[in-house]
Structure formats: structure tokens, C-alpha cells
Amino acid sequence: MPTQPKEVDGRYIPERALGTQPAGRFFVAIDGERGGRVTLFRPALAGTSPGQFLRRVQTEIDRCAPLAGTPYCTLRAAGIAEDGEPYVVVDRPQGTPLATRLRAQGRLSTDRALSVAIQVCDLVRRAHAIGIHPVPISPDTIIADEVSGGQVRLSIVDLGLTRDAYAGAVDVPRRDAQLLAPQVRAGMAADLSDDVYGVAALVHMMVFGVAPPEMSPHGPADGSGWPTLPDDARALDRRLEACLHTVLLKGLAAERETRFPRIEELQRALTGLRQLMNLAAPAFELLAATRGRLGRRSDPLDLGVRRPGLERAAEARAKIREVVTNASRGGAHLSGLGSRPRLQVVTRPPGGSSS
């Protein structure tokens, strides 16, 4: 069990240890000046002096300055503690890691998974805008916090351990191999489209409950076919399920040239799919009340099924026709049907009374 250090730099008060990795020790600490909690990283330096390490990290902190105050939580401060060793500070968001939710639930509903992925795309886009990639996309680094209305607010915690600031100074931890593009697994330098692959792989994991297999242009390369969606309240119609598969094929393409080139394009595709799901839900519910359920059977629609919504629409049309007919008979102007009545002003002659 690591020894909990004393107050760091007269400001950060370690509250509890998060554990020790080859890269160093991690603590939850209280920020004595700003308040709130932060993640405190005490790196285990390998062949680099504390001063050299601090200069490297300070360059990274300056580069990450545009992300301050956003849900993309990355390097915020660094310094040399009283014991002569360096430390690094990262904002600590509220919530629980997405990995904890997936372990408890196995998977997320399709609607919730798309909502999470769209937010992750936005956070990755912020990082790409200032030249940060690869982004550490992992269920362990994505923090989900429940907010009002059952919605989830996401944050990403990025210590920058996969970037140049730590090159050769600390033992960089391995990234989540399940979310790595084939090129990164092969040791090639990361590309923007590799983060596209990572988010698409995360969508597959959240929707189907398993990491994605290698993909061919038409589906899983091993011929196993797409995993079946559970029969829950958010199961998709076959046509929308095919749309989901198409987006995943484009995001998980083995070759960079056939993948979404930028995270913005994947975000637009996921947003459009989610909007299509929400728009189509009432129509699917109506179809589900008939024998031609969701187009999965060849039975014709049962036109004898009572549809309260359609009946109300017919009644409204009948009333409109009645108003138009009466107005035309009385010589009224149709353009004035929706206007407010004018007040009638009655004038009195001086010293007289109105009749």
C-alpha cells in the first residue's frame, strides 16, 4: 500500500490513494486554494531530472490552456514538491467511470449509447482543435455524471501519458487495445482517424456489450454477423438497425482511407441516426399496434385498428371545413379568422348621452 504523502506545495492535500502504476502514484487531493478535488499524479521518473520533466510538462500545460474549464480535463498545473520530486495536477470531474456502468449493466440502451458517443465526439473534437491526439478513449477515462431529466453529462480525464511530455521520462501505460485502430496496434504513428475508430469501437461496445471484431466492407470479417440487439424498449426497426451498422462500418473500417476522416463526420452521422430514431419512434409505435409489426411480417396493415391520433386529425379537418363554409356563405374574410376582435369605440356628443 503506497504511503500517503503530506500536503503538496502548500496547496494540495492528499485525501486517498488511487493506487500505484509503473508510471507513478495517483491520489485524490483537495485543492486548498480553489476548493474541490483534483487528481494528483506523482510520476516515477526514469533517467530524467525533475527540472527537465517539469519543463516538458509545462509546455504541455500551456498547449492545453484552451481546454481549461471544459469537460475535457487535462493537465492543469505542475511543480516540485517539498520532497524535491515533481507532481502533476488534473481536474477531477464528478461522476463514475463509464467502465463501472458497463460492468454493472453489460450494455447501454441504443439511445443512451448514441447520446454518450455524441458527447465523446464533441470532447475529442475539442482536443483535436488544439492538436491533441491520440485522445485516451477508454471506458475508464470517460466519466459519466447523472444530471436532471435522466440525462448524462460526460467528461474525459486525460493525463497526457501517451504524449511527448512524458516520452522517456516515465513508464507510459498501455492503452486499451480493444479500442485501438489496427494501425496503432501495428506501431504506426497515430492519425486523427484513429480516434474516429476508437469512438466507433466504443459505440459497438456500449450497444452490443462486446468489443468490435475486425471489420470487412460488409460486416465482421470472420463472417459471424452483427450481434443481435436485445429485445428491449429501445430495440431498432430493421431499417434503423441497418443505418447503425452502416455508421459502424464506416467508423471501424480497417483502412484509414475508407474511415470517417475526422471526428466531426462521425459525430454528424451519430446525431442524425439518433434524431431519426426519436422521430421514427411514434410511427413505429403505431405500426406495432397492427399485424404488420415493424415491417418484420408480410401481413398487410390492419386498417380496422382504432387510431385515436388519426381520428383527432380527421375531426380537426372537419371543423376547419365547417368554418370555411360558414365564412364563405356570410361573406366573411378568411384572412380574419385567426385575428383578435377589434374594440368598438363609441363617442358621445358634448353634454349629451349615448343611445
N, C-alpha and C positions, 0 to 999 in steps of 0.2 A: 504493500500500500504506500503510495507516494506521500512524502512529508509535505504537509500544507505550509506554504511559506507565510511570512508575516506581510504586513502592508507593503505594497509595491509602489515605489516612487512617491510615498506620502499621500497617495490618492486612491489606489485600487486595493480593496480589502477582500482577499480570497474568502469565499463562503463555503465552497465544497469542491473537491477534486472530481474532474470528469474522467480521469484515467491517464495512463501513460502510453504513448506510441513511440516507435523508433524516432519520429520527428521531434518529440519533446513531450512536455506535460501540459495538460489543459485544466483550467479551473473556471468555475463560475465566480465572478467577483462583483462587488458593489462599487460603483463609481462614486467616490466620496464628494466630488465636486458637482457633477451633473445629476447625480441620482440615477436610479435604475441599475440594471445588471448588464454586465458585459462578459464576453468570453476572453479569458486571459491565457495567452499561449507563451510558455517558456521553452524556447527551442533548444534542442540538444545539438550544439554546434559541432561540426566536423571539419577541422582544418581551416576555420575562418575566425578571425578575431572579432570580438563584439563590436568594435568600431566599424569594421568593414561590413559586417552584417547589417548594422543599423543604417549605414549609408545606402545600401541596396534597398532595404525595406522602405526607407523614407522616400526614395524615388517612386516606389510603387504606391505609397500613400498619396503623394502629390498627383499621380495619374488617376487615382480612384476618387479624387475630391468631388467630381461632379455627381457621384452616387451618394454623397452624404445626405442623410435624411430620407432616403428612398428605401423600399423593401429589399433592395439588393444590399445586404450587409457584408461589407468587406473591410479591409484594413483601415483603421481609424487613427491609431496612434501607436507609437513605439518609443522605446527608451532603454536606458541602462538602469537596472535596479540597484539597490544598496549593496547587494552581494556581488556587483560587478558583471552580472550576466544580463543579456538583453531580454526584453519582453515585447509582445505584440498584443494590441487590443482590437477586438472586433465587436460591433454592436450585437446584442443578443435579443432577438425578437421573441414575442410571446407566442405560445402555441406548442404543438408537439410535432416531431418529425413525421413526414408522410410515411416513412417506413413503419412506424408504430401503428398507424391506421391500417396499412395494408396487411400487417401481420395479424391484426385483430379481425379484420373483415374479409381478408382474402382478395377482394377486389372492390372497386367503386362502381356505382351506377354509371351508365354511359354518359348521362347528362353531367353528373358531378365530375367524372374523369375529364370530359372536354373542358369544363369550366376551369379545372385545375391546370390543364395543359395550356389553355389560352393565357392564363396569368403567368405561367412559367415562360412562355414565349415572350411576353412583354418584358420580363426581367432579363432574359437573355439578350433581347434587343437592346436594352439599356447598356449592358456590358459591351456588346459588340460596337455600339456607337462610339466608345472611347478606346477601342482597340483591345479589349479583354477577351481572349479566347485561348484555349477552351474554357468553358464555364463548368464548374464541378456539378453537373446534373446528376443527382442521385436522390433516392427517397430519404436518405439520411441527412442531406444538406438542405432539403426543401422543408420549411416549417409551415404548418397549417394552423390557423387560429380561427375558431368559430366566432362569427360576428352576428348581428341581428338578422332575422329573417332566414336563418339556417344557412347563410352563405359562409364561404370560407375565404379568408384573406391569407395570401401566401407571402413568404419571404424566402430568400436564398441566403445561406451563410457561406461566404467564400473567403477562406483564409489565404488564398493565393498560393497554396502549397505546390500547385502544378506549374507555376510560372517562374520567370527568370530570377525573381528576387531571392529565391531560396536555392537556386541552382548551385550545387556543390557545397552548400553550407549546411543543409540538414538532409536527413534521410527522408526523401519525399514519399508519402504513402501511395500505394497503388490505387488507381481509380476503379470504379465499379465496372468490371469487364462486360457485364450484361448490357450496359448502355453505351459501350464504345463502338464507334464505326469501325468497319473492317480495316480501313487504312490506318487508324490509330492503333488498333491491335497489332498491326504489322510493323509498327515502329515508325510510321511516316509522320511528318510534322502535321499538326492539327490545322484544319481548314474550317471556315465558317460553316460549311455544310455538314461538318461532323457534329456540331451542336444541334443541327436540324435532326440528324439521325438519333442523337441522344434523347431529344424531346419526343420524337415519334416512338422510340422504343419504350419510353415512359408511358405514353398513351396505351400502347399494347399491353404493358404490364398492369396498368390500372383497370383497363376494360376487361381483359381476358384472364387476369390473375397469374400470368406466366410471362417470362421474358420472351422476346420475339426470336423465332428461328431465322436462319439465313433465308433471304427472300430472292425469288426469281421474278421476272417481269409479270408473272401471272399469279403469284402466291408463294407460300412456303416452298423452298427449293427441294425439301425432302418428300414432297408430294402428300404430306399429311393433311393438307387443307387447313382452312381457318378454324380456330377453336369456336365452339358453339357458344353463343351468348345465353346466359341464364334466362329462364322464362320468368322475369320479374316485371314490375310495373313500367320499367324503362326499356324493355326489350324493343329492338327496332323492327320496323317493317323491312321486308326483304330489299326494297329499293334503297332505303337509307343505310341498311347494313352494307350494301354494295358500295355506297358512297364512302362509308367509313373505311372499307377495305382499299378503295382507290387512293384515299389520302395516305393510308399507312404504307401502301406500296410505293408511293412517291417519296415519302419521308424515309423509308427504310431501304431504299434502293442501294444495291451493293456498290454501284459505281457512282462517284460524285457527280458525273456529268448528267445523270438521269434523276438525281435527287433534287428536291427543292433547294435552289442555290443559297437562299437567305431565310432566316428565321421568320421574317415578316410574311413571306409567302405561305409558310406552313401555318402561321397564326391566322391569316385570312381564310385559308381552307377550313381550319377547325372552327372558326367563328361562323362561317357560312353553314357548315354542317350542323352546328348546334342551333342556329336560327331556324334552319329547315326542320329540325326535329321538333322545336317548340311550335312552329306554325302548323306542322302536319299533325300534331297530337290530337286536336279536336276532330279533324277529319278521320283519323284512324279510330277514334272512339265511336264515331258514327258508323263507320264500316263494321266495327266489331259487334254492333247490335244486329247485324244481318248475317245471313248464312254465308256470304262471301267474305269471310273474316280475313282482313288484311291482304286480300288478293291471294291467299295461300290455297284456296279451293276454287274449283271451276264452277261452283254453283252460281247462278245469277243472283243479283241483289233482290232481296225480298221487299218489294215495293209496298207491301201491306203493313210493314212495321211502322208504328206511330213515331213521328219525329216532332217533338214539341217545338224545336227551333224553327223548322221549316213551316210549321203551322202558324207560328207568330209572324214570320215574314210574310206569309200569304195574307194574314189579317191586316198587316200594315199596308200592303199594296192595295187592298180593297178600300181601306179608309182614304188613301191618297186619291184613288179614282173617284170616290164619292165627293171629296172636297172639290176636285177639279170640275166634276159635272155640275155641282150646285153653283160654283163660281161662274161657270160659263153661261148658265141659264140666267143668273141675276146680273150679268154684265159686269161682274167684278174683275179687277185686275189680278191675275195670278201672281204677279211680282209682289203684291202687297200681302200675300197670305201669311208670311212669316214676320211681318213688321209689327211694331208696337202701335196701339191705337193712339191717335193724337188727342190732346186735351182741347175741348171746345171752350173758347173764351167768350163770355157774354159781357157786353158793355152796357152801362146804364147812362141814360141822358142826365145832364146836370139837374139836380133837385127832383128827379123822377124816380120811379121804381121799375124794375124789370117785370115783365108779364110772363 
